[in-house]
Amino acid sequence: MVRYSVIPLAILATLSSFAAANNCKTNLNYCGATLLRVGNYNEQILEALRASGQPTDGAHIERSLFFCAGGPNGEINFLQFCGSRCVDGGANHNDYCY
């Protein structure tokens, strides 16, 4: 006989692992555009920009550089606005301003 109470727990554990995978990697720098592809970072980007006194327009959201401090929610800190271009450094490498 199948225990139906075990099935929801297994599903929840699987979904939790997917959610955790959508955080930035600790101690790496990320362009805002990269963070938006990694996970649901829009609100965190806006908060980091506001806390640093930066504008929150599309250019600043996508072309600013952020440091991944880590933690359970993949906390980020604003580093700088790249201006013309913020480059995705690839998996396990820092993004950078160009």
N, CA, C and O atoms as CSV, one atom per row, in Angstrom:
chain,resi,resn,atom,element,x,y,z
A,1,MET,N,N,0.843,-1.180,0.000
A,1,MET,CA,C,0.000,0.000,0.000
A,1,MET,C,C,0.894,1.251,0.000
A,1,MET,O,O,1.895,1.300,0.715
A,2,VAL,N,N,0.540,2.222,-0.775
A,2,VAL,CA,C,1.306,3.471,-0.890
A,2,VAL,C,C,0.863,4.446,0.188
A,2,VAL,O,O,-0.332,4.629,0.421
A,3,ARG,N,N,1.811,5.055,0.828
A,3,ARG,CA,C,1.493,6.062,1.844
A,3,ARG,C,C,1.396,7.412,1.143
A,3,ARG,O,O,2.400,7.953,0.680
A,4,TYR,N,N,0.198,7.945,1.070
A,4,TYR,CA,C,-0.036,9.184,0.335
A,4,TYR,C,C,0.555,10.408,1.024
A,4,TYR,O,O,0.775,11.427,0.370
A,5,SER,N,N,0.812,10.336,2.299
A,5,SER,CA,C,1.400,11.477,3.003
A,5,SER,C,C,2.860,11.681,2.612
A,5,SER,O,O,3.383,12.785,2.770
A,6,VAL,N,N,3.521,10.663,2.113
A,6,VAL,CA,C,4.926,10.749,1.721
A,6,VAL,C,C,5.069,11.465,0.377
A,6,VAL,O,O,6.054,12.169,0.153
A,7,ILE,N,N,4.113,11.294,-0.499
A,7,ILE,CA,C,4.184,11.876,-1.846
A,7,ILE,C,C,4.265,13.404,-1.801
A,7,ILE,O,O,5.147,13.967,-2.450
A,8,PRO,N,N,3.385,14.108,-1.065
A,8,PRO,CA,C,3.518,15.571,-1.020
A,8,PRO,C,C,4.869,16.032,-0.469
A,8,PRO,O,O,5.405,17.044,-0.920
A,9,LEU,N,N,5.420,15.303,0.496
A,9,LEU,CA,C,6.723,15.663,1.052
A,9,LEU,C,C,7.822,15.511,0.011
A,9,LEU,O,O,8.729,16.341,-0.060
A,10,ALA,N,N,7.751,14.477,-0.784
A,10,ALA,CA,C,8.749,14.262,-1.828
A,10,ALA,C,C,8.659,15.359,-2.885
A,10,ALA,O,O,9.681,15.852,-3.363
A,11,ILE,N,N,7.455,15.731,-3.243
A,11,ILE,CA,C,7.262,16.814,-4.221
A,11,ILE,C,C,7.793,18.126,-3.668
A,11,ILE,O,O,8.477,18.861,-4.380
A,12,LEU,N,N,7.497,18.427,-2.434
A,12,LEU,CA,C,7.962,19.654,-1.795
A,12,LEU,C,C,9.488,19.700,-1.741
A,12,LEU,O,O,10.079,20.747,-2.006
A,13,ALA,N,N,10.127,18.599,-1.406
A,13,ALA,CA,C,11.592,18.539,-1.350
A,13,ALA,C,C,12.203,18.786,-2.720
A,13,ALA,O,O,13.225,19.463,-2.838
A,14,THR,N,N,11.582,18.241,-3.747
A,14,THR,CA,C,12.070,18.445,-5.111
A,14,THR,C,C,11.940,19.898,-5.520
A,14,THR,O,O,12.879,20.470,-6.072
A,15,LEU,N,N,10.798,20.501,-5.260
A,15,LEU,CA,C,10.584,21.896,-5.617
A,15,LEU,C,C,11.501,22.820,-4.837
A,15,LEU,O,O,11.962,23.824,-5.380
A,16,SER,N,N,11.776,22.510,-3.587
A,16,SER,CA,C,12.676,23.321,-2.769
A,16,SER,C,C,14.078,23.339,-3.349
A,16,SER,O,O,14.746,24.373,-3.313
A,17,SER,N,N,14.529,22.229,-3.876
A,17,SER,CA,C,15.869,22.195,-4.453
A,17,SER,C,C,15.943,23.041,-5.710
A,17,SER,O,O,16.983,23.637,-5.988
A,18,PHE,N,N,14.853,23.105,-6.481
A,18,PHE,CA,C,14.841,23.975,-7.657
A,18,PHE,C,C,14.865,25.440,-7.252
A,18,PHE,O,O,15.559,26.239,-7.881
A,19,ALA,N,N,14.134,25.803,-6.232
A,19,ALA,CA,C,14.096,27.192,-5.775
A,19,ALA,C,C,15.453,27.635,-5.271
A,19,ALA,O,O,15.873,28.760,-5.543
A,20,ALA,N,N,16.142,26.783,-4.547
A,20,ALA,CA,C,17.452,27.132,-4.007
A,20,ALA,C,C,18.478,27.295,-5.116
A,20,ALA,O,O,19.438,28.050,-4.957
A,21,ALA,N,N,18.297,26.606,-6.229
A,21,ALA,CA,C,19.254,26.663,-7.322
A,21,ALA,C,C,19.210,27.995,-8.056
A,21,ALA,O,O,20.101,28.282,-8.855
A,22,ASN,N,N,18.196,28.814,-7.803
A,22,ASN,CA,C,18.039,30.070,-8.514
A,22,ASN,C,C,18.665,31.253,-7.801
A,22,ASN,O,O,18.257,32.390,-8.037
A,23,ASN,N,N,19.631,31.025,-6.949
A,23,ASN,CA,C,20.360,32.101,-6.277
A,23,ASN,C,C,21.698,32.311,-6.966
A,23,ASN,O,O,22.228,31.420,-7.629
A,24,CYS,N,N,22.228,33.514,-6.790
A,24,CYS,CA,C,23.564,33.794,-7.292
A,24,CYS,C,C,24.587,32.988,-6.494
A,24,CYS,O,O,24.285,32.508,-5.401
A,25,LYS,N,N,25.779,32.843,-7.031
A,25,LYS,CA,C,26.846,32.124,-6.329
A,25,LYS,C,C,27.631,33.111,-5.478
A,25,LYS,O,O,28.089,34.144,-5.966
A,26,THR,N,N,27.778,32.782,-4.209
A,26,THR,CA,C,28.443,33.643,-3.238
A,26,THR,C,C,29.842,34.053,-3.708
A,26,THR,O,O,30.598,33.255,-4.261
A,27,ASN,N,N,30.153,35.325,-3.467
A,27,ASN,CA,C,31.457,35.938,-3.770
A,27,ASN,C,C,31.725,36.166,-5.250
A,27,ASN,O,O,32.872,36.389,-5.637
A,28,LEU,N,N,30.690,36.114,-6.086
A,28,LEU,CA,C,30.850,36.467,-7.495
A,28,LEU,C,C,30.126,37.778,-7.779
A,28,LEU,O,O,29.150,38.114,-7.107
A,29,ASN,N,N,30.608,38.515,-8.774
A,29,ASN,CA,C,29.967,39.749,-9.220
A,29,ASN,C,C,29.043,39.436,-10.387
A,29,ASN,O,O,29.379,38.638,-11.262
A,30,TYR,N,N,27.875,40.072,-10.391
A,30,TYR,CA,C,26.872,39.831,-11.421
A,30,TYR,C,C,26.335,41.137,-11.981
A,30,TYR,O,O,26.092,42.086,-11.235
A,31,CYS,N,N,26.152,41.185,-13.290
A,31,CYS,CA,C,25.403,42.275,-13.908
A,31,CYS,C,C,23.937,42.098,-13.526
A,31,CYS,O,O,23.490,40.977,-13.284
A,32,GLY,N,N,23.202,43.175,-13.471
A,32,GLY,CA,C,21.778,43.075,-13.180
A,32,GLY,C,C,21.061,42.179,-14.174
A,32,GLY,O,O,20.199,41.389,-13.789
A,33,ALA,N,N,21.413,42.297,-15.469
A,33,ALA,CA,C,20.773,41.467,-16.496
A,33,ALA,C,C,21.027,39.978,-16.235
A,33,ALA,O,O,20.145,39.148,-16.458
A,34,THR,N,N,22.211,39.648,-15.772
A,34,THR,CA,C,22.524,38.251,-15.459
A,34,THR,C,C,21.704,37.771,-14.273
A,34,THR,O,O,21.181,36.657,-14.286
A,35,LEU,N,N,21.590,38.611,-13.241
A,35,LEU,CA,C,20.787,38.233,-12.072
A,35,LEU,C,C,19.333,37.975,-12.457
A,35,LEU,O,O,18.702,37.066,-11.917
A,36,LEU,N,N,18.804,38.755,-13.375
A,36,LEU,CA,C,17.423,38.568,-13.813
A,36,LEU,C,C,17.255,37.230,-14.528
A,36,LEU,O,O,16.185,36.625,-14.465
A,37,ARG,N,N,18.296,36.768,-15.202
A,37,ARG,CA,C,18.241,35.446,-15.852
A,37,ARG,C,C,18.427,34.323,-14.835
A,37,ARG,O,O,17.857,33.244,-14.998
A,38,VAL,N,N,19.220,34.564,-13.784
A,38,VAL,CA,C,19.496,33.548,-12.760
A,38,VAL,C,C,18.244,33.233,-11.950
A,38,VAL,O,O,17.948,32.066,-11.691
A,39,GLY,N,N,17.520,34.250,-11.557
A,39,GLY,CA,C,16.359,34.030,-10.699
A,39,GLY,C,C,15.495,35.262,-10.598
A,39,GLY,O,O,15.585,36.161,-11.433
A,40,ASN,N,N,14.668,35.308,-9.594
A,40,ASN,CA,C,13.723,36.396,-9.385
A,40,ASN,C,C,14.400,37.514,-8.584
A,40,ASN,O,O,14.137,37.674,-7.392
A,41,TYR,N,N,15.261,38.278,-9.235
A,41,TYR,CA,C,16.076,39.281,-8.557
A,41,TYR,C,C,15.593,40.713,-8.757
A,41,TYR,O,O,16.233,41.637,-8.257
A,42,ASN,N,N,14.511,40.928,-9.454
A,42,ASN,CA,C,14.093,42.294,-9.758
A,42,ASN,C,C,13.945,43.146,-8.498
A,42,ASN,O,O,14.487,44.250,-8.439
A,43,GLU,N,N,13.236,42.666,-7.512
A,43,GLU,CA,C,13.014,43.453,-6.299
A,43,GLU,C,C,14.313,43.680,-5.525
A,43,GLU,O,O,14.532,44.773,-5.004
A,44,GLN,N,N,15.171,42.673,-5.443
A,44,GLN,CA,C,16.451,42.842,-4.749
A,44,GLN,C,C,17.343,43.852,-5.458
A,44,GLN,O,O,18.040,44.631,-4.808
A,45,ILE,N,N,17.325,43.842,-6.792
A,45,ILE,CA,C,18.101,44.823,-7.558
A,45,ILE,C,C,17.598,46.228,-7.251
A,45,ILE,O,O,18.389,47.132,-6.984
A,46,LEU,N,N,16.284,46.408,-7.289
A,46,LEU,CA,C,15.706,47.722,-6.997
A,46,LEU,C,C,16.076,48.181,-5.591
A,46,LEU,O,O,16.434,49.342,-5.393
A,47,GLU,N,N,15.993,47.283,-4.616
A,47,GLU,CA,C,16.351,47.631,-3.232
A,47,GLU,C,C,17.821,48.021,-3.111
A,47,GLU,O,O,18.153,48.991,-2.430
A,48,ALA,N,N,18.703,47.266,-3.773
A,48,ALA,CA,C,20.141,47.561,-3.713
A,48,ALA,C,C,20.454,48.893,-4.377
A,48,ALA,O,O,21.293,49.646,-3.884
A,49,LEU,N,N,19.789,49.194,-5.492
A,49,LEU,CA,C,19.995,50.476,-6.164
A,49,LEU,C,C,19.512,51.628,-5.280
A,49,LEU,O,O,20.219,52.621,-5.111
A,50,ARG,N,N,18.322,51.496,-4.725
A,50,ARG,CA,C,17.778,52.547,-3.856
A,50,ARG,C,C,18.675,52.779,-2.642
A,50,ARG,O,O,18.934,53.925,-2.273
A,51,ALA,N,N,19.146,51.705,-2.023
A,51,ALA,CA,C,19.989,51.820,-0.836
A,51,ALA,C,C,21.304,52.540,-1.141
A,51,ALA,O,O,21.914,53.132,-0.251
A,52,SER,N,N,21.732,52.485,-2.399
A,52,SER,CA,C,22.977,53.140,-2.812
A,52,SER,C,C,22.740,54.496,-3.454
A,52,SER,O,O,23.677,55.118,-3.954
A,53,GLY,N,N,21.495,54.959,-3.445
A,53,GLY,CA,C,21.170,56.266,-4.017
A,53,GLY,C,C,21.240,56.306,-5.537
A,53,GLY,O,O,21.453,57.367,-6.123
A,54,GLN,N,N,21.063,55.164,-6.170
A,54,GLN,CA,C,21.127,55.067,-7.632
A,54,GLN,C,C,19.733,55.145,-8.243
A,54,GLN,O,O,18.746,54.807,-7.588
A,55,PRO,N,N,19.648,55.591,-9.501
A,55,PRO,CA,C,18.366,55.547,-10.206
A,55,PRO,C,C,17.910,54.096,-10.393
A,55,PRO,O,O,18.721,53.171,-10.342
A,56,THR,N,N,16.618,53.909,-10.609
A,56,THR,CA,C,16.074,52.564,-10.781
A,56,THR,C,C,15.500,52.362,-12.185
A,56,THR,O,O,14.578,51.570,-12.374
A,57,ASP,N,N,16.045,53.076,-13.160
A,57,ASP,CA,C,15.591,52.919,-14.544
A,57,ASP,C,C,16.145,51.613,-15.126
A,57,ASP,O,O,16.989,50.960,-14.512
A,58,GLY,N,N,15.667,51.247,-16.299
A,58,GLY,CA,C,16.065,49.992,-16.936
A,58,GLY,C,C,17.556,49.848,-17.138
A,58,GLY,O,O,18.104,48.760,-16.956
A,59,ALA,N,N,18.230,50.939,-17.516
A,59,ALA,CA,C,19.676,50.881,-17.741
A,59,ALA,C,C,20.405,50.526,-16.449
A,59,ALA,O,O,21.315,49.697,-16.460
A,60,HIS,N,N,20.017,51.141,-15.348
A,60,HIS,CA,C,20.676,50.858,-14.065
A,60,HIS,C,C,20.347,49.453,-13.552
A,60,HIS,O,O,21.179,48.814,-12.908
A,61,ILE,N,N,19.153,48.984,-13.835
A,61,ILE,CA,C,18.781,47.632,-13.426
A,61,ILE,C,C,19.628,46.604,-14.170
A,61,ILE,O,O,20.150,45.676,-13.552
A,62,GLU,N,N,19.771,46.751,-15.466
A,62,GLU,CA,C,20.462,45.754,-16.271
A,62,GLU,C,C,21.970,45.921,-16.325
A,62,GLU,O,O,22.695,44.931,-16.424
A,63,ARG,N,N,22.463,47.172,-16.260
A,63,ARG,CA,C,23.892,47.405,-16.478
A,63,ARG,C,C,24.651,47.820,-15.221
A,63,ARG,O,O,25.728,48.410,-15.313
A,64,SER,N,N,24.105,47.521,-14.067
A,64,SER,CA,C,24.852,47.738,-12.827
A,64,SER,C,C,25.488,46.427,-12.412
A,64,SER,O,O,25.008,45.346,-12.755
A,65,LEU,N,N,26.575,46.541,-11.669
A,65,LEU,CA,C,27.306,45.382,-11.201
A,65,LEU,C,C,27.009,45.183,-9.715
A,65,LEU,O,O,27.060,46.133,-8.933
A,66,PHE,N,N,26.700,43.948,-9.333
A,66,PHE,CA,C,26.328,43.607,-7.969
A,66,PHE,C,C,27.214,42.478,-7.459
A,66,PHE,O,O,27.631,41.605,-8.220
A,67,PHE,N,N,27.491,42.507,-6.165
A,67,PHE,CA,C,28.253,41.453,-5.495
A,67,PHE,C,C,27.276,40.501,-4.828
A,67,PHE,O,O,26.369,40.940,-4.121
A,68,CYS,N,N,27.448,39.216,-5.040
A,68,CYS,CA,C,26.600,38.210,-4.403
A,68,CYS,C,C,27.170,37.884,-3.024
A,68,CYS,O,O,28.197,37.216,-2.902
A,69,ALA,N,N,26.479,38.372,-1.985
A,69,ALA,CA,C,26.912,38.119,-0.605
A,69,ALA,C,C,26.442,36.752,-0.121
A,69,ALA,O,O,26.927,36.262,0.900
A,70,GLY,N,N,25.513,36.132,-0.829
A,70,GLY,CA,C,25.037,34.791,-0.493
A,70,GLY,C,C,23.883,34.808,0.470
A,70,GLY,O,O,23.056,35.720,0.446
A,71,GLY,N,N,23.820,33.814,1.313
A,71,GLY,CA,C,22.701,33.664,2.231
A,71,GLY,C,C,21.564,32.902,1.596
A,71,GLY,O,O,21.640,32.539,0.422
A,72,PRO,N,N,20.508,32.652,2.352
A,72,PRO,CA,C,19.406,31.826,1.857
A,72,PRO,C,C,18.651,32.443,0.678
A,72,PRO,O,O,18.029,31.722,-0.101
A,73,ASN,N,N,18.701,33.771,0.543
A,73,ASN,CA,C,17.996,34.428,-0.556
A,73,ASN,C,C,18.941,34.974,-1.612
A,73,ASN,O,O,18.514,35.731,-2.482
A,74,GLY,N,N,20.211,34.609,-1.556
A,74,GLY,CA,C,21.169,35.118,-2.532
A,74,GLY,C,C,21.277,36.628,-2.465
A,74,GLY,O,O,21.098,37.312,-3.472
A,75,GLU,N,N,21.568,37.149,-1.287
A,75,GLU,CA,C,21.635,38.601,-1.080
A,75,GLU,C,C,22.679,39.239,-1.984
A,75,GLU,O,O,23.733,38.656,-2.240
A,76,ILE,N,N,22.377,40.439,-2.464
A,76,ILE,CA,C,23.287,41.160,-3.351
A,76,ILE,C,C,23.554,42.564,-2.822
A,76,ILE,O,O,22.749,43.127,-2.080
A,77,ASN,N,N,24.705,43.122,-3.218
A,77,ASN,CA,C,25.078,44.490,-2.881
A,77,ASN,C,C,25.499,45.209,-4.162
A,77,ASN,O,O,26.200,44.640,-5.000
A,78,PHE,N,N,25.068,46.457,-4.306
A,78,PHE,CA,C,25.441,47.270,-5.463
A,78,PHE,C,C,26.930,47.582,-5.418
A,78,PHE,O,O,27.454,47.959,-4.370
A,79,LEU,N,N,27.615,47.429,-6.550
A,79,LEU,CA,C,29.027,47.794,-6.651
A,79,LEU,C,C,29.218,49.062,-7.470
A,79,LEU,O,O,29.821,50.026,-6.998
A,80,GLN,N,N,28.697,49.063,-8.720
A,80,GLN,CA,C,28.851,50.229,-9.581
A,80,GLN,C,C,27.929,50.132,-10.783
A,80,GLN,O,O,27.469,49.053,-11.156
A,81,PHE,N,N,27.669,51.300,-11.383
A,81,PHE,CA,C,26.927,51.350,-12.635
A,81,PHE,C,C,27.948,51.286,-13.758
A,81,PHE,O,O,28.891,52.077,-13.786
A,82,CYS,N,N,27.771,50.365,-14.672
A,82,CYS,CA,C,28.750,50.162,-15.732
A,82,CYS,C,C,28.637,51.182,-16.865
A,82,CYS,O,O,29.581,51.338,-17.638
A,83,GLY,N,N,27.539,51.857,-16.977
A,83,GLY,CA,C,27.401,52.819,-18.070
A,83,GLY,C,C,26.993,52.125,-19.348
A,83,GLY,O,O,25.852,51.688,-19.496
A,84,SER,N,N,27.935,52.026,-20.272
A,84,SER,CA,C,27.583,51.516,-21.590
A,84,SER,C,C,27.405,50.002,-21.651
A,84,SER,O,O,26.559,49.514,-22.402
A,85,ARG,N,N,28.190,49.247,-20.870
A,85,ARG,CA,C,28.099,47.794,-21.018
A,85,ARG,C,C,28.536,47.048,-19.763
A,85,ARG,O,O,29.557,47.374,-19.156
A,86,CYS,N,N,27.753,46.049,-19.384
A,86,CYS,CA,C,28.091,45.122,-18.315
A,86,CYS,C,C,28.156,43.744,-18.968
A,86,CYS,O,O,27.202,43.322,-19.622
A,87,VAL,N,N,29.267,43.048,-18.796
A,87,VAL,CA,C,29.534,41.819,-19.526
A,87,VAL,C,C,29.356,40.594,-18.624
A,87,VAL,O,O,29.876,40.551,-17.509
A,88,ASP,N,N,28.621,39.610,-19.118
A,88,ASP,CA,C,28.446,38.325,-18.438
A,88,ASP,C,C,29.741,37.541,-18.587
A,88,ASP,O,O,30.117,37.188,-19.705
A,89,GLY,N,N,30.427,37.261,-17.493
A,89,GLY,CA,C,31.698,36.551,-17.523
A,89,GLY,C,C,31.567,35.050,-17.715
A,89,GLY,O,O,32.576,34.358,-17.856
A,90,GLY,N,N,30.357,34.538,-17.722
A,90,GLY,CA,C,30.140,33.100,-17.891
A,90,GLY,C,C,30.003,32.394,-16.549
A,90,GLY,O,O,30.227,32.983,-15.492
A,91,ALA,N,N,29.636,31.144,-16.612
A,91,ALA,CA,C,29.399,30.343,-15.406
A,91,ALA,C,C,30.633,30.305,-14.513
A,91,ALA,O,O,31.744,30.050,-14.980
A,92,ASN,N,N,30.427,30.560,-13.231
A,92,ASN,CA,C,31.475,30.515,-12.204
A,92,ASN,C,C,32.585,31.550,-12.386
A,92,ASN,O,O,33.680,31.391,-11.847
A,93,HIS,N,N,32.299,32.611,-13.148
A,93,HIS,CA,C,33.247,33.719,-13.334
A,93,HIS,C,C,32.534,35.032,-13.039
A,93,HIS,O,O,31.318,35.139,-13.192
A,94,ASN,N,N,33.300,36.022,-12.619
A,94,ASN,CA,C,32.740,37.342,-12.349
A,94,ASN,C,C,32.273,38.028,-13.629
A,94,ASN,O,O,32.933,37.948,-14.665
A,95,ASP,N,N,31.127,38.702,-13.546
A,95,ASP,CA,C,30.728,39.630,-14.588
A,95,ASP,C,C,31.543,40.902,-14.369
A,95,ASP,O,O,32.112,41.096,-13.295
A,96,TYR,N,N,31.601,41.761,-15.374
A,96,TYR,CA,C,32.433,42.962,-15.245
A,96,TYR,C,C,31.936,44.092,-16.152
A,96,TYR,O,O,31.185,43.866,-17.101
A,97,CYS,N,N,32.372,45.300,-15.836
A,97,CYS,CA,C,32.048,46.474,-16.641
A,97,CYS,C,C,33.036,46.571,-17.788
A,97,CYS,O,O,34.213,46.242,-17.645
A,98,TYR,N,N,32.527,47.035,-18.948
A,98,TYR,CA,C,33.384,47.206,-20.114
A,98,TYR,C,C,33.193,48.581,-20.695
A,98,TYR,O,O,33.830,48.924,-21.691
